[in-house]
Amino acid sequence: MLTQDDRLTALEQKVAALERQVFTRQTEHGRAISDLQHDVTILLGMATKEIELTNELRAEVSDLREDVDQRFDQQEQRSNGLREEMNQRFNQQEQRLGRLETLLVEVLTRLPEKP
């Protein structure tokens, strides 16, 4: 049978072993938590950079949209100007043709008829 000292020694050894296990696990958990914190920090940095890039792209797209809208407006103004100028020239040509028709009718009425 074990003496009280032997039993106390065995108990102390078990307690020491348990303390080492607890300390080892705490160290492992601490290391794991530190690794997780590191990974989260990296992911947060990546997400922040992606947000910045997305915002830059949105701004560039917005600028491009404004530029395209402005160019379309300019082209529309030019085409409207050309349309007005063409209509004006067509009207002038119609008036000229009308005068020529009138003149031709006058000339034809002054010509003697065929005998």
WOLINFEN-V665310 format. One record per backbone hydrogen bond with DSSP energy under -0.5 kcal/mol. NH is the residue of the N-H (numbers start at 1). CO is the residue of the C=O. E is the energy in kcal/mol with one decimal. If there is no record, write none. Layout:
nh = [NH & NH]
co = [CO & CO]
e = [E & E]
This chain:
nh = [7 & 8 & 9 & 10 & 11 & 12 & 13 & 14 & 15 & 16 & 17 & 18 & 19 & 20 & 21 & 22 & 23 & 24 & 25 & 26 & 27 & 28 & 29 & 30 & 31 & 32 & 33 & 34 & 35 & 36 & 37 & 38 & 39 & 40 & 41 & 42 & 43 & 44 & 45 & 46 & 47 & 48 & 49 & 50 & 51 & 52 & 53 & 54 & 55 & 56 & 57 & 58 & 59 & 60 & 61 & 62 & 63 & 64 & 65 & 66 & 67 & 68 & 69 & 70 & 71 & 72 & 73 & 74 & 75 & 76 & 77 & 78 & 79 & 80 & 81 & 82 & 83 & 84 & 85 & 86 & 87 & 88 & 89 & 90 & 91 & 92 & 93 & 94 & 95 & 96 & 97 & 98 & 99 & 100 & 101 & 102 & 103 & 104 & 105 & 106 & 107 & 108 & 109 & 110 & 111]
co = [3 & 4 & 5 & 6 & 7 & 8 & 9 & 10 & 11 & 12 & 13 & 14 & 15 & 16 & 17 & 18 & 19 & 20 & 21 & 22 & 23 & 24 & 25 & 26 & 27 & 28 & 29 & 30 & 31 & 32 & 33 & 34 & 35 & 36 & 37 & 38 & 39 & 40 & 41 & 42 & 43 & 44 & 45 & 46 & 47 & 48 & 49 & 50 & 51 & 52 & 53 & 54 & 55 & 56 & 57 & 58 & 59 & 60 & 61 & 62 & 63 & 64 & 65 & 66 & 67 & 68 & 69 & 70 & 71 & 72 & 73 & 74 & 75 & 76 & 77 & 78 & 79 & 80 & 81 & 82 & 83 & 84 & 85 & 86 & 87 & 88 & 89 & 90 & 91 & 92 & 93 & 94 & 95 & 96 & 97 & 98 & 99 & 100 & 101 & 102 & 103 & 104 & 105 & 106 & 107]
e = [-2.6 & -2.4 & -2.6 & -2.6 & -2.3 & -2.4 & -2.4 & -2.4 & -2.7 & -2.7 & -2.7 & -2.8 & -2.7 & -2.4 & -2.5 & -2.9 & -3.0 & -3.0 & -2.9 & -2.9 & -2.6 & -2.8 & -3.4 & -2.9 & -2.6 & -2.8 & -3.1 & -2.5 & -2.7 & -2.7 & -2.8 & -2.3 & -2.7 & -2.9 & -2.3 & -2.3 & -2.8 & -2.7 & -2.2 & -2.5 & -2.9 & -2.5 & -2.3 & -2.5 & -2.4 & -2.4 & -2.7 & -2.7 & -2.6 & -2.5 & -2.7 & -2.6 & -2.3 & -2.6 & -2.9 & -2.5 & -2.6 & -2.8 & -2.8 & -2.4 & -2.6 & -3.1 & -2.8 & -2.6 & -2.5 & -2.8 & -2.5 & -2.5 & -2.8 & -2.7 & -2.5 & -2.6 & -3.0 & -2.6 & -2.4 & -2.8 & -2.7 & -2.5 & -2.5 & -2.9 & -2.8 & -2.5 & -2.5 & -3.0 & -2.5 & -2.3 & -2.8 & -2.8 & -2.5 & -2.7 & -3.0 & -2.5 & -2.5 & -2.8 & -2.8 & -2.4 & -2.8 & -2.8 & -2.7 & -2.3 & -2.7 & -2.9 & -2.2 & -1.3 & -1.2]
